[in-house]
């Protein structure tokens, strides 16, 4: 198990695979600058590194804005590794 921290946000990542959990899970993060985070995700080129990765454009709603990243479990780990390498 590993602990990842980015600013005031942190969480644990465990090396485990439970199909029912993976197939029915979603991680929802609220961020201050949605465009900045989308740009960062796109800059990682995860769609070229992993099969089945898809990132949407920003959807603008009256209650807030959002984008989605559809992926396999490995991609979440790839993002964290990439984020850690970009931190000062």
Buried (B, 14 or more C-beta within 10 A) or exposed (E): EEEBEEEEEEEEEEEEEEEEEEEEEEEEEEEEEBEEBBEBBEEBEBBEEEEEBEBEEEEEEEEEEBBEBEBBEBBBBBBBEBBEEEEE
